[in-house]
């Protein structure tokens, strides 16, 4: 079973729209937010080590596709 996440991508992220589209194609629920924060399942990646690690893994997978 694959884990999926609700992802809010910071509005100032490079390729935010493309990253969001890619995440949605992978089965996640992704949107580009209106702030400069990234969130995984509602957890801000700047205050949650787990959310930060998940975002890093997702971004790496996107970049290495």
C-alpha positions as CSV (number, residue, x, y, z in Angstrom):
1,X,0.0,0.0,0.0
2,X,1.4,3.4,-1.0
3,X,1.2,6.3,1.4
4,X,-0.4,9.4,0.1
5,X,-0.3,12.9,1.5
6,X,-2.2,16.2,1.5
7,X,0.5,18.6,0.3
8,X,0.3,22.4,0.3
9,X,3.2,23.8,-1.7
10,X,4.6,27.2,-0.9
11,X,3.5,29.9,-3.4
12,X,7.1,30.9,-4.0
13,X,8.4,27.3,-4.8
14,X,10.2,26.9,-8.1
15,X,7.9,25.0,-10.5
16,X,5.1,25.0,-7.9
17,X,2.3,24.3,-10.4
18,X,4.3,21.5,-12.1
19,X,5.2,19.9,-8.8
20,X,1.6,20.1,-7.7
21,X,0.4,18.4,-10.9
22,X,3.1,15.7,-10.6
23,X,2.1,15.0,-7.0
24,X,-1.6,14.8,-7.9
25,X,-0.7,12.3,-10.7
26,X,1.1,10.2,-8.1
27,X,-2.1,10.0,-6.0
28,X,-1.4,12.7,-3.5
29,X,-3.7,15.7,-2.9
30,X,-1.6,18.7,-3.7
31,X,-2.3,22.4,-4.1
32,X,-0.2,25.5,-4.4
33,X,-0.9,27.6,-1.3
34,X,-1.1,31.3,-0.8
35,X,1.7,31.5,1.7
36,X,5.4,30.8,1.6
37,X,5.0,27.7,3.8
38,X,5.0,24.0,2.8
39,X,2.6,21.7,4.6
40,X,2.3,17.9,4.7
41,X,-1.1,16.7,6.1
42,X,-1.4,20.1,7.8
43,X,2.0,20.0,9.4
44,X,4.3,23.0,8.6
45,X,7.6,21.6,7.3
46,X,9.5,24.3,9.1
47,X,8.3,23.1,12.5
48,X,8.0,19.3,11.9
49,X,11.1,17.2,11.1
50,X,8.8,14.4,9.8
51,X,6.9,16.7,7.4
52,X,10.2,18.3,6.3
53,X,11.6,14.8,5.5
54,X,8.5,13.8,3.6
55,X,8.6,17.0,1.5
56,X,12.3,16.5,0.8
57,X,11.6,12.9,-0.4
58,X,8.7,14.0,-2.6
59,X,10.8,16.9,-4.1
60,X,13.7,14.6,-4.8
61,X,11.4,12.1,-6.5
62,X,10.0,14.9,-8.6
63,X,13.4,16.2,-9.6
64,X,14.7,12.7,-10.4
65,X,11.8,11.6,-12.6
